[in-house]
């Protein structure tokens, strides 16, 4: 035969009290408590998933920006190997990138006004702008690098 031990209300662990509808020894949750706990759990899971997907998208965009900067630097390096002349060129590259290179004369100075080892003759300052653009998730994104270079007039 089993014996039951009655726990007095003051001795119940963690301050648990029975509701009026509970008999001694019965404990449980009300339906409203379960619904509120479920709503809190759904809100927490939604926030976590939103943060995770935002992080993934940001990581992908950062990778594309890094690649665009590398491509823009490559275009600048190509220009340093050639004699500079005013130009405005553009084209498409792989992976959906579009490039635009603009070289504009910013003025000509005489070598006596500039400390340089360039032979006698006029020196021209060129402003160079390289822009790489692409479309990411329906948004147009772009990276632009600007530079200035001196070149001897031909």
Protein Blocks (a to p, Z undefined) as FASTA:
>chain_A
ZZdddddfklpghhiacdfklcehiacddfklmmmmmmmmmmmmmmmmmmmmmmmmmmmm
mmmmmmmmmmmmmmmmmmmmpccdddddddddehhiacddddddfbdcdfklpccfbded
ddddddddddddddeehiacddddddddddddZZ
